[in-house]
Amino acid sequence: MSNFLAACRRQPVSQIPIWFLRQAGRYMAAYRDVRSRYSFLEMVKNPEAACEVTLQPVEAFGVDAAIIFADILPPLESLGFQLEFIRGEGPLIRNPLREAQQVAHLKDPDPKHDLAFTFEALRLARRRLEPRGTPLIGFAGAPFTLASYAIEGGGSRDKALTKTWMRTNPDAWARFMTILADLTVAYLTEQVAAGAQALQLFDSWIGELSPGDYLKYVQPYSLRILNALEPLDVPLIHFGTGTAGFLEHLREAGGHVIGLDWRVDALEASHRLGANVAIQGNLDPTLLLGPWEVLRGEADRLLDQLGARPGFIFNVGHGLLPSTPEDQVARLVEHVHAHTV
Ligand code: CP3
């Protein structure tokens, strides 16, 4: 078994596995080259292009897992939301959810048909990864993070509209979160059928919530998804940022691996999460922008803290930044692989 899949299952590894959130992206010249020929969404919806960039970081740096090139937002199109990506500004939804009644009029989603491009990209990528034995990760956004885009109409700093909406319309919120959860289960189940060997659930913006609000408004739906995926028998990675205040609640929602950002001490998180779950993260991605000696020092500190723990996957705590030098990524992969286990 690959070191990545073994670590997800807390089994022994021959090297600490390493991959990066947003490892296929603008910091790579090879990515920018493909991207110059397509818009971002065209690239996501073109299986050959998506497969190509999925493989780029595997071929360039020898990372221990590939993550399919896609985005968390296209499933919202399946519900009738009009999604665009504005160059330099990120995602925009032309018809955001503003009234509680809108929930009843969402399109009946058909993920198998509407998201066929990602399943095809997975099939292509799996075929090309198979000979090198590199596992392929599928993913989806978690309901709160998806709802925040659907309600805000795009990115937002404080998620104030979303939080006000959920408290003002608790019944419509429960219905919307259930719709998103069931769509996510169908989408991820189909990703495994198309070749995904592990799944990551991105609840990227969950750290905007208090522990109490997380428990009340979010945890039931993440639990619903992770429970429903359990029979697929692939490792489930449950990721969020800003989760230090409610790590235990995140863990209770499920997942075989918990993804951590850098705002929590790795050893403290490890104690709080307990031994029955693997950990992925938690390097600050801005460390890759600075001197190698500092990056190496922090990587060694993390390896000292968690390297001997059954179930550790080296990763950044959130996506690599577009200004990341490629040679820093290469050196870090080499360094982590050289660590004695
Ligand atoms: O990690 C990977 O390499 C796989 C690909 C991947 C992308 N998006 C590609 C992408 C993954 C796993 C995502 C998930 C995603 N998308 C999340 C959750 C993860 C996270 O970062 O918290 C979120 C919130 C989104 C929504 C999204 N997509 C935003 C807010 C943006 C704009 C911000 C930005 O970096 O430009 C995107 C665009 C996006 N998704 C890019 C990439 C490579 C950049 C697009 C470009 O080439 O212009």
Residues whose N, C-alpha, C, O or C-beta is under 5 A from the ligand:
A	BS01	CP3	F20 L21 R22 Q23 A24 G25 F40 I67 I68 F69 A70 D71 I72 G90 P91 F202 S204 G319
